[in-house]
Amino acid sequence: MKVSSRFVQCFLVLLLVFGAMISLAPAQAQTLTFDLLHTFTGSPDGISPGGPIGTPAAGPLLDAKGNLFGTTSSGGDINCPGEGFGCGTVFKLDKNGQDSILYTFLGGSDGDLPLASLSEDAAGNLYSTTVGPNGNAATVFKLTQSGQKTILHTFSDGADGAGPDTTPILDAAGDLYGTTPYGGDSQCGINGNACGVIYKVDAHGKFSVFHTFRTIAGGMRPEGGLGMDAAGTIYGSTAFGGIKCPESDELGCGTVFKIEPSGKFRVLYRFTGKADGAGPINATADAAGNVYGITAAAGDFSCYAPSGCGTIFRIDTAGKFSVLFTFNSKNMKNPGFDFLVLDSKGNLYVTTLFGLPGTGGQLFELDTKGKFTTLFNFADYGNNDGEGLNTNTITIGKNGDFYGTMKLLGDLNCGGQDFGCGTVFKLTPKQ
């Protein structure tokens, strides 16, 4: 299994912070007001919510009572074995803004590096995963809101999967489904990492492999989590696999797939790496089974040439693929590793690492009529007043507001090299 080292992550941070320091033009008008809810301090509350740069960008969980829950990839207990910064935490920010730590990971068999967000069942129990580098365990776990943790499965880095890094989902029966980008069939993929699996933990706690990716044509490295329609059919994407394409040669430019409750698997679309996009970050579905997703590359090749900046796509219930939006160089829009979010009305939202020059990324809306609107410009490195930098995936509130976390900045005395440890924020519509 390949997991990026902390050294590589810090190097990527340097590159992205440098890029965010460029300031050439004024930002567009804001339609939302930014409120800073929490600034991470490293110990005991954690470092880098949603994971380091270059990892799937999980957003916080918002429950029905208005409480926010999330994970930090490091921080917490600085004595965690194999790490110099701690093995991560699960945090809670209640509706009154009071923060607390629900759990601190201890490394070893307890797990390390929680990159995913959390899912909640009807009883308020929380579920997520740890990736487990440096000899620490990769796990699926359950956590009560009183902080009682149960490990549901420890991955062997073999046929059961390896490196679980995205949020598992729950069906109506209380069964849990998730993906691992590695592990599974060792004959698939490159360097012995295999092509990944979809796993299931039923309501009684029994673990099984629901699907194994066995061929490059069938998809390789499922990322971005899973979506589910009203009938219980699961949808997702693989970052590689499919057919040969310009972006990744024989590895393929990615796929979108569906799995029926019976376990029947079908590839819905294989990206060509042209105008349709390449490297899907995630795919989700509405109740009817229309699939929406986002790609990280191809589309408009004048944007970040020669790679392209990606697309937003749709696959309807008849299987017809269409591009809803193409990211372009004019406004420097690029989704990075953030996921596409679908609201109850069918509007789509995404945040970007880079937007207009002079911003630290933007929040966009693509409405049901195809109108693409900038809702908010985040502060860049040079104009940042503790807000944070490098936004993770947005979570939608009930009243048109948005919640999110930042991987970097905040308290510059936290962490190393003046990067800070990240923040939690709220965006509220202006009155």
HELIX and SHEET records of a PDB file:
HELIX    1   1 ARG A    6  ALA A   20  1                                  15    
HELIX    2   2 GLY A  108  ASP A  110  5                                   3    
SHEET    1   A 4 LEU A  32  THR A  39  0                                        
SHEET    2   A 4 THR A 423  PRO A 429 -1                                        
SHEET    3   A 4 PHE A 402  LEU A 408 -1                                        
SHEET    4   A 4 LEU A 389  THR A 391 -1                                        
SHEET    1   B 4 LEU A  32  THR A  39  0                                        
SHEET    2   B 4 THR A 423  PRO A 429 -1                                        
SHEET    3   B 4 PHE A 402  LEU A 408 -1                                        
SHEET    4   B 4 THR A 395  ILE A 396 -1                                        
SHEET    1   C 3 ILE A  47  PRO A  49  0                                        
SHEET    2   C 3 LEU A  68  SER A  74 -1                                        
SHEET    3   C 3 LEU A  61  LEU A  62 -1                                        
SHEET    1   D 4 ILE A  47  PRO A  49  0                                        
SHEET    2   D 4 LEU A  68  SER A  74 -1                                        
SHEET    3   D 4 THR A  89  LEU A  93 -1                                        
SHEET    4   D 4 ASP A  99  THR A 104 -1                                        
SHEET    1   E 4 SER A 119  GLU A 120  0                                        
SHEET    2   E 4 LEU A 126  THR A 130 -1                                        
SHEET    3   E 4 THR A 139  LEU A 143 -1                                        
SHEET    4   E 4 LYS A 149  THR A 154 -1                                        
SHEET    1   F 4 ILE A 169  LEU A 170  0                                        
SHEET    2   F 4 LEU A 176  THR A 180 -1                                        
SHEET    3   F 4 VAL A 197  VAL A 201 -1                                        
SHEET    4   F 4 PHE A 207  THR A 212 -1                                        
SHEET    1   G 4 MET A 220  MET A 228  0                                        
SHEET    2   G 4 ILE A 234  PHE A 240 -1                                        
SHEET    3   G 4 THR A 255  ILE A 259 -1                                        
SHEET    4   G 4 PHE A 265  ARG A 270 -1                                        
SHEET    1   H 4 ALA A 278  ALA A 285  0                                        
SHEET    2   H 4 VAL A 291  ALA A 297 -1                                        
SHEET    3   H 4 THR A 311  ILE A 315 -1                                        
SHEET    4   H 4 PHE A 321  THR A 326 -1                                        
SHEET    1   I 4 VAL A 341  LEU A 342  0                                        
SHEET    2   I 4 LEU A 348  THR A 351 -1                                        
SHEET    3   I 4 THR A 359  LEU A 366 -1                                        
SHEET    4   I 4 PHE A 372  ALA A 379 -1                                        
END                                                                             
